[in-house]
């Protein structure tokens, strides 16, 4: 197998059973060659994107501490926000309760006033009914007396 001079060759380690064995291979696809050469020439850039994988334990611990601090800060802010929200909710509930109590007092006052007005109207109605009955009785008496007078006049007019 002949290799073209422009094709790169890569060496890689054999399996761990035989660490001294190396094999040489070539990639024939130009696009794959480009990707592979970029990968091997930019190895430090690749690993610098993941500092926790190459850093020592103290840096990793500091990063973990910073992450925990951020999480704790978010929890603290959320707790403060929840407390403030609960306080606003209690204030709103108290305001609604006060409004309902004032509405209750106003409605009871209105109800008392309407009951008094109803009692006054019922009393007026009772007096009107009694007066109507009295006037009806008087009207009946007056008609009876008028009928008697007309009958007496008619009988006197009939006399020769």
Buried (B, 14 or more C-beta within 10 A) or exposed (E): EEEEEEEEEEEEEEEEEEEEEEEEEEBEEEEEBEEBEEEEEEEEEEEEEEEEEEEEEEEBEEEEEEEEEEEEEEEEEEEEEEEEEEEEEEEEEEEEEEEEEEEEEEEEEEEEEEEEEEEEEEEEEEEEEEEEEEEEEEEEEEEEEEEEEEEEEEEEEEEE
